[in-house]
């Protein structure tokens, strides 16, 4: 589970301006961190199907944010995909 401090650090790293908490970049970064944590949980608890469904929903949500970003601003999309590949 993402603590408040972890979430704030992710927001500070990815925000476009001081009060930015809802841009696609921030949302993608938060979803990516949650996906990573849930994936590690599922490696240990293989039969946790309820969490697996949540993981699939988060991946789909992140994918839709990326598609939106690709449609609206190709340059920001390319930057975001580079960040995701590095992580």
Helices and strands as residue ranges (DSSP letters): H 4-14, H 24-44, H 49-72, H 74-86
